[in-house]
Amino acid sequence: MSVSNALSLLGYRATIVEREPVLGGKVCSLHHPFPGPISAMDILVPLIDRVREDPRIRVNLSTTIESWRYNGSEGVAELSDGTTVRADALVLATGLEEVPPSLVPEYGHGTKKGVITSLELEERLSKGQSPIGREMHSVVFIQCVGSRTERRGVPHCSTYCCTSSVKNALLLKSEDPSREVTVLYIDIRTAGPEQEALYREARRRGVRFIRGQPSLVMEKEGKLLVCGENTLLRELYEIPADLVVLATGLRPCSTNSSMFDGLQIAAGTTGFPELYAPVRNGVFLAGSVKWPMTIDEATRDAKAAALDVHENLVGRQDR
């Protein structure tokens, strides 16, 4: 949407091809992306309204691009609904998908009640629902689930997880100061002054941070028990929990590999495009299709992508 809005301001017509039945992507599922009163809908609704009301922008929902043919000056996109779109450029903004928590079965997602992912927590909070439908005296966040691992997930840091967990840990602690809230981590990566201030505020409010991922989430006497080792103190821990939140990593969309092959986009070992490989065939990249980004970073990158398209089209006219 940000790319299309920026291109419209530059005088171009744009067509959005959206796989889902609604606009907004992963942000639709978030409660409050950042601390404070601004919700995800506060961010999305004005942008969606601008896109919907802009006569230069056409929106195709529940649709995908089946093929893209480019002759050096113009391209043709075949859509899944049987229609075609002629365009001077194709911008990929496919975003990311969650690493399946089933890749780490010892944490019990899908088999133990009270074990959910960060995105599931966000979705329930955004709908005003209780995360588990009962009182929560103890909440444990487990970081880097399926992230920063070679075997079961992705090798890269997904960038958003630490700040997201700290923000939600602080939210749950603020709701009930007597609630025990613990974050189990490998490294806390809260880059930037606002994120670091958030981390310090969480510690000040009593959120407990323990270095060392757990080895197991088990059930004992009807309660969850998170078991692992504090790698700083070199001592074992067993933490009773009513709710366990898995901060699952983010990876490229599963359909990207075949799409990249068809568009001659070189992908690295992580599945993301190689940073310095040239993009051909009138194709441009925007946002988290490149690597994990925050909302602000993805928005800025989208505007930069729109300028790249503009400069390319102007350059074609000058040749």
C-alpha positions, -999 to +999 in steps of 0.1 A: +000+000+000+028+024+008+045+018-026+012+023-044+005+055-024+039+069-032+037+060-069+003+077-071+018+109-056+044+107-084+016+106-110+015+068-117-014+044-117-009+013-096-026-021-091-024-039-058-026-077-060-033-090-025-034-127-017-056-122+014-092-110+015-083-078+033-055-053+031-029-048+058-009-080+060+005-091+093-001-057+109-039-065+109-032-092+136-013-069+159-027-053+191-004-023+197+028-026+176+045-001+199+039+009+235+014+036+239-022+043+228-016+038+190-031+005+179-024-013+146-057-001+132-047+035+140-018+029+116-036+009+090-070+026+086-057+060+073-035+042+047-062+018+036-086+048+032-061+067+011-056+036-011-093+029-014-102+065-023-074+071-047-086+068-083-051+060-095-049+028-073-068-004-081-071-032-055-075-069-063-082-089-031-079-127-028-057-127-059-022-137-068+001-132-098+004-164-118+030-151-143+049-120-154+062-114-189+084-085-197+097-073-231+122-047-219+098-018-218+064-032-207+052-062-187+020-083-185+009-099-153-015-128-155-037-129-123-053-159-106-088-145-114-081-149-152-075-112-158-043-095-171-026-063-160-002-043-183+024-025-163+058-008-166+071-024-134+063-051-109+070-045-072+072-075-049+061-068-013+053-103-001+064-098+035+071-127+058+055-157+074+058-172+109+082-201+115+059-230+125+062-236+162+058-273+155+095-273+145+102-271+183+078-297+196+093-298+231+076-265+239+042-280+234+025-256+210-007-273+198-005-300+224-004-281+257-031-257+267-017-223+275+012-224+250+007-198+222+028-178+198+035-141+200+012-135+170-016-155+186-012-134+217-014-102+196-045-114+178-063-122+211-053-089+227-064-070+196-099-087+198-101-079+236-099-116+244-081-131+274-050-150+261-061-182+279-096-175+293-086-178+329-065-159+355-028-155+347-006-154+377+026-163+358+035-157+322+067-168+305+080-156+271+105-178+252+126-160+227+141-171+194+118-201+188+127-213+153+150-183+149+188-181+150+191-218+145+205-239+116+185-270+122+149-261+131+139-228+117+160-200+102+196-189+109+189-152+110+176-129+138+140-118+130+146-084+145+111-077+159+109-105+185+127-090+214+110-056+213+076-073+207+080-096+237+094-069+260+064-047+250+039-074+257+056-085+289+054-049+301+017-047+291+008-079+310+028-067+340+011-033+340-023-050+339-015-068+372+017-057+390+016-089+411+018-111+380+051-129+375+063-122+340+096-138+328+115-135+295+139-163+286+164-152+260+196-159+242+205-122+238+182-092+242+183-073+209+164-040+215+181-018+189+175+019+191+170+043+220+132+038+223+135+000+223+163+001+248+143+024+270+114+000+268+136-029+280+149-008+309+113+002+319+103-035+318+131-044+342+122-015+364+086-026+366+096-061+377+097-082+345+123-108+351+149-116+323+168-149+324+195-158+299+190-193+286+163-209+265+144-237+282+149-273+272+113-283+278+078-271+287+061-299+306+028-303+326+029-310+363-002-312+385-023-294+358+002-265+355+028-257+329+064-259+340+092-243+320+125-261+325+160-249+315+193-235+326+203-199+335+235-197+315+247-167+334+244-182+368+249-218+356+219-230+376+188-249+366+153-233+367+118-246+368+092-218+363+055-225+368+034-208+342-003-202+333+007-189+299+038-195+278+043-172+248+067-185+220+084-157+201+086-175+168+109-162+141+099-149+107+110-163+074+104-156+037+070-167+024+070-203+013+059-193-022+088-170-027+113-196-039+094-206-070+084-170-077+120-159-074+130-186-099+104-175-124+115-139-121+152-147-122+158-132-087+189-147-070+182-159-035+207-166-008+209-195+016+184-179+039+157-176+012+160-138+010+172-122-022+209-117-024+215-080-014+237-070-043+223-092-071+207-072-099+169-074-102+158-078-138+127-080-159+112-048-146+109-062-111+115-043-078+116-053-042+100-035-012+098-041+025+103-074+043+106-094+011+142-084+014+148-092+051+129-088+084+119-052+090+099-032+115+068-014+103+086+019+101+115+003+082+092-014+058+073+018+051+105+038+045+118+010+022+085+010+003+089+048-005+124+042-016+112+014-039+087+038-054+115+062-061+135+034-077+106+026-100+102+063-109+139+068-116+140+036-138+110+048-158+124+082-163+157+067-174+139+046-200+123+077-215+156+094-217+172+065-236 
